[in-house]
């Protein structure tokens, strides 16, 4: 199941296994023809931000920004990943047990909110953990290949 937010305003739920109420074909790369409720639509993907799951698309000449969230995004929210931004963050802790696939920062790096910090594999899915704030990396407590536990401190900010 996917949740889509269009233009930061409208919410939609898409159940890929159940929703067969439309036909779609990719005419050429990034350009689609869609038929829904006996109406024809032309859609073009203008920009893709894979890590954020954001897309800018044009449908019948109108431009839309679409943000997608899947079941794993909802799981991260339930595990408290979104609460990191609520207060001044000093440490980044593991939201779940997993395996460190990649560490994308170094000590003393200046990072911005949204920068990728760590790639964590959990439940056969790779999750990119991003910085909830602008900061400087003080200490990295993990390395590639480490098995980590939930709430283990991975990175400390200065």
N, C-alpha and C positions, 0 to 999 in steps of 0.2 A: 504494500500500500504506500502510495506517495501522497504527500501534502504539498500543495503548490500555493504560493502567495504571489499574486500578480499585482505589479505596481505598488507593492507594499500596502495594499488596500483590500484586495479580494482574496478570500481563502477558498480552495477547492480540495476535495479528497478524490484521489484516483485509485481505484482498486483494479490493478492490471489483470487479475484473474477473472473478475466479474464484469468489468465495464467493457463490453464488446459493442457499444452503441455507436461506434464510429469506425470508418475505414481510413487508413492512412498509407500512403506510399511515398517513398523518397524518390523524387524525379531525378535529381542529381545531388551531389554532396551538399548538404545543408539546406536544400529546398524540398519542401514537402507539399503534397496535395492531400487534403483532408475532406471527407464527406461525413457530415453529422446532421441528423434530422433533415435529410434531403437537401441540405445546403452545402455548397462547395466553398472551400477555403484554400487560400494559397499561403503557406508559411515559410519563412526564411529565417535561419539562425544567423544573427548578425555578429554576436560576441558570445564566447563561452568562457566561463570562469569555473573550471572543473573542481578545484579545491573547495570553493565556497558553494558549489552547486547552484550558481547563478547563471542566467542566460538572458540575452537581449534578443528578442525575436520580432519579426514583422509579420503580422497576419492581415491579409487584404489591405495592405498599405498603412496599417496602424502599428506603432511600435510599442512593445510591452517588455517590462523587466519581470522575469519569473525566477523565484527562488524555490528550489525543491528540497524537501526533507523526507528521508526514508525512515524505516523502522530503527535503523542504527542511530540516526540523529536524535530520535525520540528517546532511545535508550540512554544516550549520553546525557540528555537533559534530566532524565529520571535519576541518573547517577550523580547529579549535582555539578556537571561541567559548566552550566550557565551561571551558577552562583559565584564562580570565580571573579566575575567582573563587578560584583556588587560592592566589594570592599577593596581596600588597598591590598594588593596581592604581594606577598613576600616569597611564597613558595608555590611551585607547580607540583601537584601531587597526582599520582596515577588515578584515573577515574575508575579503573577496573584492573584486575590482574591481566597480565599479558606478556608479550615478548617485544623488546625494543628492536625495531627493524632499522631505524635510522635516527640519528641525532643531527638536526639541521642547524645548530648554532654552536658557538664556541664561547668559552669564558671571556668576559670583557666585551662581548658584542653588544652594540646598541640595537635594540629591537623596537618595532612598532606594534601597536595593537593589531592583531590579526596575522602577524608573521607566524609561519610554521616553525614549531620548536622540535617536536618529536613525532616520529611515526611509530605507533603502537599497534601490534597485531593482537587482536582478541576475538575469540569466537569466529575464527577463519576470516576476519575482516580487518583490513588495515585502516586505522583511524589516525588522521593528522591532528595532533593537538596543537592549538594555536595560542599565541599570547593574548591574555585578556586585557593587557595594558601596555603602554610604552614603558620600557625599562632597560636596565643594563644587566647582563648575565653576570652574577657574582660567582656561582659555583654550579657545576654540572655533576650530579651524583650518580649518573647512569652512563652506560656505554652500549654501543650496538651489540646485540646478542644477549643482553641481560634479561633474565626472567624477573618480572617485578610483581609486587602485590598491590592490591587496592590501597589507596592513600599513602603509598610510599612516596617520599619526596624525591622528585626527579631533578628539578632545577630550582635554584635559589636566586632571587633578584637582589641587586644591591640596594 
